[in-house]
Amino acid sequence: MTSPAPLGRMLIAGASGTLGGPLAAQAVAAGWDVTATYLTRPERVRAGTPIRLDLRDPDATRDLIESVRPDAIVHAAVTERSGEGYDEAIRLSGRHLAQAAAATGARLVALSTDLVFDGSQAFYTEDSRPQPAANSPYGQAKLDAERALASICPDALIVRTSLIYDFDPANAQVAWMLATLERGETLRLYTDQIRCPIWAVNLADCLVDLVSKPVSGLLHVVGPEPVSRYDLGTALLDALGYDGPRLVERASAPDSHPKVLHLPVDRARAVLSTPLLSIAEARACWERGAAFSRSCK
């Protein structure tokens, strides 16, 4: 029995990351021939053909994309928000991928963040004017990357998302909490900082969905419910068998932090075939062992 023909070739930049891992798995399962790039952690690539790529290098980025000739590129690469030059790496990676996509005619879907906003408004739609917090070089770098992408590759889709969580001790939203508890330190979570967290598997499904849809510009793809950092943290700890409310101390965010980053999902829901899941719905899918959130409605 022969295998069905692949949907096409997809290059996932950052396939070793929190989002890139499930995204590569979902894309392969959906029928894509995936090239999965990484920078330092090849063992974290879950599916596809792993290839090392430093997105800061324009020649290497161009050469790989010209060699692979992907039909679609998903820019899911992230950087640590520390160390010299991390913000410039964000700008460079977006620019280099956009240039390569424009040169080859590849469909480009790139991830951005709710931190392009400063939290001074009650909510932010795709039509809201972006303005990062004054003390957020990360938010400013992502906004600069958005603008470069849109200028170089006008047909690109820029997906703004929020806190990407998973029910996994290695997930960034979980690991730091567990490390704090293991050190015997007080774990404080903000009750007044509100964002729209999304399960990594759910977001990966949405991206596989969006790659094949004729939509461009900006799209907010986040969890459907605004949630405090405290409620997110205690929910994740509870799912992993910890007594979150007992272990976590309630705290207020400093005034320098964005307080409310609420991104309504009306436009996303009108475009997507994939449902956007609340934390409770995501946990139910995870506990049932569902491989893909699209099977959890």
Helices and strands as residue ranges (DSSP letters): E 8-13, H 20-30, E 32-38, G 42-44, E 49-52, H 58-68, E 72-75, H 86-104, E 107-113, G 114-116, H 137-152, E 157-161, E 164-165, H 172-182, E 187-190, E 194-195, E 198-199, H 200-211, E 217-220, E 227-228, H 229-239, H 244-247, E 248-251, H 266-271, H 279-287, G 293-295
